[in-house]
Amino acid sequence: MKRVPWLRLGTMALVAALAGCNQQASDRVQGYVEGEYVYVASPFAGQVETLPVKRGDWVKPGDPLFALECGLETAARDEADRKLVQGRANLEDAKKGKRPPELESAEAQLQQARAALVMSEKEYKRQEDLFRRGVNSADDFDRARSTLDQDDHHVRQLIADLETAHLGSRDDQVAAAEANVRALEAALAQADWNLSQKRQDSPSTALVYDLLYQQGEWVAAGKPVVALLPPENVKVRAFVPEERIGAIQPGGRVSVFVDGVGAPFVGKVTYISPQAEYTPPVIYSQESRKKLVFMVEARFDAATAARLHPGQPVDVEFR
């Protein structure tokens, strides 16, 4: 008879413990892990030439993911580079005067014209003196004056030509050559970009989730070759009944329980769906649920997210 109270106390404690477990379980909702994948592709088509990564690898920013054959792009880049070199040479030539041998030839012609002008001046003075004395005719005097004028104009022309030869091309020709160089520089930049796009590197630290093509296969333009999963892109989706959604706020703490793991994963609420939806058929529960639920997303720090796997079922508890 003395053992009966102790038996009752033990039964009551067991019932209380079971009630506490049921209450804790009722505070949780079911969900699953989902990943937002980064699909890395090239805007150009080509055969996969190198593929240094494999599924399950972790890559850092700048690590090579794949490279496509680039013979055509390399040739186009080399051609653009050669055209730019030629365009810059033409611009420098337009800015400069004529070459030294050409300048020497122009100066020699000027010296000859000046010597002819000296002779014309002497002949003009001689014919003028003879004309005043009435020895020669007016035609001889006019002819000497005409020869003097022609030689003088010739000297002036050669002086102007020599000055022009030192100046180089006209301003509009130099401007046209400069514009051509800028266009060729843009063409080279475009060719460099096209060539760089045949090789793709990792944009961030991520898990190589899947390889969509293998080395040697032909890839169409814009088709992804590697699927990455950055840790920050791992999230948990849970579906909360309508009567409980009002107690959840963005930034609130979330505890995620995974089968086989003792301690929960702690994150925070980042998104609450503004519209209600029907309970998805993939969510199972032994308890009756309301038809309408709201989707809630939670995210975690990189170290925690790396331990979660897309498609993994979880239990979610909101604080």
C-alpha positions in Angstrom: 0.0 0.0 0.0 2.9 2.3 0.6 4.2 1.8 -3.0 1.0 3.1 -4.6 1.7 6.9 -4.3 5.1 6.5 -5.8 3.6 4.6 -8.8 1.0 7.3 -9.3 3.7 10.0 -9.1 5.7 8.2 -11.8 2.7 7.8 -14.0 1.9 11.4 -13.7 5.4 12.5 -14.5 5.4 10.2 -17.6 2.1 11.7 -18.8 3.5 15.2 -18.3 6.6 14.4 -20.2 4.6 13.0 -23.1 2.4 16.0 -23.1 5.5 18.3 -23.2 6.8 16.3 -26.2 3.5 16.6 -28.0 3.4 20.3 -27.3 7.0 20.7 -28.6 6.2 18.7 -31.7 3.0 20.7 -32.3 5.1 23.9 -32.5 7.0 22.6 -35.5 6.1 22.5 -39.1 7.5 20.5 -41.9 9.6 21.8 -44.7 12.5 21.0 -47.0 15.9 22.3 -48.1 16.1 24.1 -51.4 19.0 25.5 -53.4 19.1 28.4 -55.9 21.6 27.2 -58.5 24.0 29.3 -60.5 24.2 28.0 -64.1 27.5 29.0 -65.7 27.4 29.2 -69.5 29.3 30.8 -72.4 27.4 33.2 -74.8 29.2 31.4 -77.7 29.0 27.9 -79.0 31.9 25.5 -79.1 33.3 22.1 -78.1 34.3 21.6 -74.4 38.1 21.7 -74.5 38.9 21.5 -70.7 36.7 20.7 -67.7 38.9 20.7 -64.6 36.1 20.4 -62.1 33.9 17.5 -61.1 30.7 17.0 -59.0 31.2 17.7 -55.3 34.2 20.0 -55.7 34.4 23.3 -53.9 35.6 26.2 -56.0 36.7 29.7 -55.1 36.2 32.9 -57.0 38.3 32.9 -60.1 38.9 29.1 -60.2 38.5 27.8 -63.8 35.3 25.9 -64.5 35.5 25.0 -68.2 36.9 26.3 -71.5 35.5 25.9 -75.0 37.6 25.7 -78.2 38.5 29.2 -79.3 40.4 29.1 -82.6 38.0 31.4 -84.4 38.0 34.0 -81.6 41.8 33.9 -81.2 42.2 34.6 -84.9 39.7 37.5 -84.8 41.5 38.9 -81.8 44.9 38.7 -83.5 43.5 40.4 -86.7 42.0 43.2 -84.6 45.3 43.7 -82.9 47.2 44.0 -86.2 44.7 46.5 -87.5 45.1 48.6 -84.4 48.9 48.7 -84.9 48.4 49.8 -88.5 45.9 52.5 -87.5 48.2 53.9 -84.8 51.1 54.0 -87.3 48.9 55.9 -89.8 48.0 58.4 -87.1 51.6 59.0 -86.2 52.4 59.4 -89.9 49.6 61.9 -90.3 50.9 64.0 -87.3 54.4 64.1 -88.6 55.8 66.1 -91.7 57.3 64.5 -94.7 60.4 62.2 -94.4 63.9 63.8 -94.3 64.8 62.9 -97.9 61.6 64.5 -99.1 62.3 67.6 -97.1 65.9 67.7 -98.5 64.5 67.5 -102.1 62.0 70.3 -101.4 64.8 72.5 -100.0 67.0 71.8 -103.1 64.2 72.8 -105.4 63.8 76.0 -103.5 67.5 76.8 -103.8 67.3 76.3 -107.5 64.3 78.5 -107.8 66.0 81.3 -105.8 69.1 81.0 -108.1 66.8 81.4 -111.1 65.1 84.4 -109.5 68.5 86.1 -109.0 69.3 85.6 -112.7 65.8 86.9 -113.7 66.3 90.0 -111.6 69.7 90.7 -113.3 68.2 90.2 -116.7 65.2 92.4 -115.9 67.5 95.2 -114.8 69.7 94.8 -117.9 66.6 94.9 -120.3 65.2 97.9 -118.4 68.4 99.8 -118.9 68.5 98.9 -122.6 64.9 99.9 -123.0 65.5 103.3 -121.5 68.4 103.9 -123.9 66.2 102.7 -126.8 68.5 99.8 -127.7 66.0 96.9 -127.3 62.3 96.7 -128.0 59.4 96.8 -125.6 58.8 93.1 -126.2 62.2 92.2 -124.9 61.6 94.3 -121.8 58.1 92.8 -121.2 59.5 89.3 -121.6 62.2 89.9 -119.0 59.6 91.3 -116.5 57.4 88.3 -117.1 60.2 85.9 -116.4 61.0 87.7 -113.2 57.4 87.5 -112.0 57.2 83.8 -112.8 60.5 83.0 -111.0 59.3 85.0 -108.0 56.0 83.2 -107.8 57.8 79.9 -108.1 60.0 80.7 -105.1 57.0 81.7 -103.0 55.2 78.5 -104.0 58.2 76.3 -103.0 58.5 78.1 -99.7 54.9 77.4 -98.9 55.2 73.8 -99.9 58.2 73.4 -97.6 56.4 74.9 -94.7 53.4 72.5 -95.3 55.8 69.5 -95.5 57.1 70.4 -92.0 53.5 70.7 -90.6 52.2 67.3 -91.7 48.6 66.5 -92.6 45.7 68.8 -92.2 43.7 68.9 -88.9 40.7 67.1 -90.4 42.9 64.3 -91.7 44.5 63.9 -88.3 41.1 63.9 -86.6 39.9 61.2 -89.0 43.0 59.1 -88.2 42.4 59.5 -84.5 38.7 58.4 -84.9 39.8 55.4 -86.8 42.2 54.4 -84.0 39.4 54.7 -81.4 37.2 52.5 -83.6 40.0 49.9 -83.9 40.6 50.0 -80.1 36.9 49.2 -79.6 37.0 46.4 -82.1 40.1 44.9 -80.2 38.2 45.2 -76.9 35.3 43.4 -78.4 37.5 40.7 -79.7 39.2 40.3 -76.3 35.9 40.0 -74.6 34.7 37.4 -77.1 37.8 35.4 -76.5 37.5 35.6 -72.7 33.9 34.4 -72.8 35.1 31.0 -74.2 36.6 30.4 -70.7 34.4 30.6 -67.7 35.6 31.0 -64.0 33.8 30.6 -60.8 32.0 33.8 -59.7 32.1 32.9 -56.0 32.8 30.2 -53.5 30.4 27.4 -54.3 29.8 23.7 -54.5 30.0 22.1 -58.0 26.5 20.7 -57.9 26.3 19.2 -61.4 28.1 19.0 -64.8 25.7 19.3 -67.7 28.3 18.5 -70.4 31.4 16.4 -70.6 34.8 17.2 -72.2 34.6 16.8 -75.9 30.9 17.5 -76.2 29.5 20.3 -78.3 27.7 23.1 -76.4 25.2 25.5 -78.0 25.5 29.2 -77.3 24.1 30.1 -73.9 23.7 26.6 -72.7 25.0 26.1 -69.1 27.9 23.7 -68.6 28.3 23.8 -64.8 25.7 24.2 -62.1 27.0 25.8 -58.9 25.4 26.0 -55.5 26.9 28.8 -53.3 26.3 28.3 -49.6 24.3 31.5 -49.3 21.9 30.2 -51.9 20.8 27.3 -49.6 17.5 27.9 -47.9 14.7 26.1 -46.0 11.1 26.4 -47.1 8.4 25.6 -44.6 4.6 25.9 -44.9 2.9 27.5 -41.9 -0.8 27.2 -41.1 -2.9 30.4 -41.5 -3.6 30.7 -37.8 0.1 30.8 -36.9 1.5 33.0 -39.6 0.8 36.2 -37.7 3.4 35.4 -35.1 6.2 35.1 -37.6 8.2 38.1 -38.6 11.1 38.6 -41.1 14.4 38.4 -39.3 12.9 36.1 -36.6 14.9 33.1 -35.4 14.4 29.7 -36.9 15.5 26.3 -35.6 15.7 23.6 -38.2 15.8 19.9 -37.1 17.4 17.3 -39.3 17.1 13.6 -38.9 20.2 12.1 -37.4 21.6 15.5 -36.2 21.2 16.3 -32.5 21.5 20.0 -32.4 19.2 22.2 -34.6 20.5 24.5 -37.3 19.7 28.1 -36.4 18.8 30.6 -39.1 16.5 33.6 -39.6 13.3 34.2 -41.6 14.1 36.0 -44.8 10.8 35.8 -46.7 7.1 35.3 -46.0 4.7 34.7 -48.9 2.1 37.4 -49.2 -0.4 34.9 -50.5 -1.9 31.7 -49.1 -1.7 28.4 -51.0 -2.9 24.9 -50.5 -0.8 22.4 -48.6 1.6 20.8 -51.1 1.2 17.0 -51.4 4.9 16.4 -50.5 4.3 17.6 -46.9 3.2 14.7 -44.7 1.9 14.9 -41.1 0.2 12.6 -38.7 -2.0 15.5 -37.5 -4.8 17.1 -39.4 -3.8 20.3 -41.1 -5.6 23.3 -42.4 -5.9 23.5 -46.1 -4.4 27.0 -46.4 -0.8 27.6 -45.5 1.8 30.3 -46.1 5.3 29.6 -47.4 8.1 30.9 -45.2 11.8 30.9 -46.3 14.8 30.9 -43.9 18.5 31.3 -44.6 21.6 30.5 -42.7 25.3 31.5 -42.5 27.7 29.9 -45.0 29.0 27.3 -42.5 25.6 26.1 -41.5 24.2 26.1 -45.1 27.0 23.9 -46.3 25.7 21.1 -44.0 22.3 21.2 -45.6 21.4 19.4 -48.8 18.7 20.4 -51.3 15.6 18.1 -51.1 16.3 17.2 -47.5 13.1 17.0 -45.4 13.3 19.0 -42.1 11.2 20.1 -39.2 11.1 23.9 -38.6 10.4 25.7 -35.3 9.8 29.4 -35.2 10.7 31.5 -32.2 
